[in-house]
Amino acid sequence: MVGGRRRQLQAVRSRPLADEPDQERVPPPDEGHERRKPRVALLVAPIVVLGIGATIATALTPALAAKHPLLLIALEARNRNLLLARKVEIVPFIVVATIRRTLTDPLYFLLGHFYGDAVIRWLEKKGGGGAAVRWVESIFARAAYPMVFLFPGALVCALAGSTGMRPLVFGILNVSGTISAVLLLRKFGDVFGGPVDSVLEFFNRNILWTTGITAMSVIIWLVLQRRQGGLELDAAGELEGEIRRDEQD
């Protein structure tokens, strides 16, 4: 009798309680991870906005370089603009240029982290594919850290995210490399200050027609890009289509 009672107690204890959570309802880790992915548009939209700012800076380069150089590099801190902004005070020059040059990098890193190969293929198409893109990928496979430090472009940042580079490591390499590049360009601008100042004086004397030429050139380029379907405004839709194709495969 005692043995039978013990077996009955053990059977009761082994039954799940009524208020015990149903383990079958807990989603698998993969499904939870899928739900935690940010929407593509949330990551692409800031890139598009910054791209629009860069287009405006290109269109108005003569006027901005001559009158508002800090605004020029705030809109687009490419190498050429940093050279033209050599007369900006050193501290705002470094701060603004570094922030602007690194704004899109974590976004591409996150896109690569969450969407992997689909993002890489999308960037390859935007870059025209070819040997240059394959060269970047092959070098990154052998020297990921130096590539993030020296060449933190869209493809390199996406590759860093897709290959599982730690965010802290990526951030340190990305920011330190950008600061080094900004300082180097500042020094380069000082060394060649004479020619740069001559360009700025030319812009200042001929602001209207030089700005008109650059603005018209940008408008023509935008029209051509629109006809070819290559505008940044289409970026989110293009990437979402690439992701859907990747999931179907």
Beta strands, then each sheet from edge to edge (+ up, - down):
end
